[in-house]
């Protein structure tokens, strides 16, 4: 796996997850390294233009992901995150340290969920959204595209 865009400070977290998972750099598959959704999208476009392919999600071994959830390619699920049952996580999503995503959630492409954020059950988050550190989103809430939810 290639960590693409390594000038972002979050690259150290991805490196740690790769080490814990025993992954090495090889092949033509990549994960975009950036916190900002627009930057991850731009990195993905650049890497694809170079002939690279999004890797399967990088999921830290300490994260808990329900077997009924679907995590699309190019995602990064950081240490201690919890993803509930029947949750759909779109392409290029970043779910940071110790975030909790409840059951039946839908997270749109390239969204960033900050450290310690909590999404209760049946939350739908649009594309290119930033959910700040420690934010709490109550059940059955719908968040549109390109929104910022404060910490």
Secondary structure, DSSP 8 states (H G I E B T S, - for coil): -EEE-TTSTTHHHHHHHHHHHT----TTEEEE--SSHHHHHHHHHHHHHTT-EE-S-EE-TT-EE-TT-EE-TT-EE-TT-EE-TT-EE-TT-EE-TT-EE-TT-EE-TT-EE-TT-EE-TT-EE-TT-EE-TT-EE-TT-EE-TT-EE--
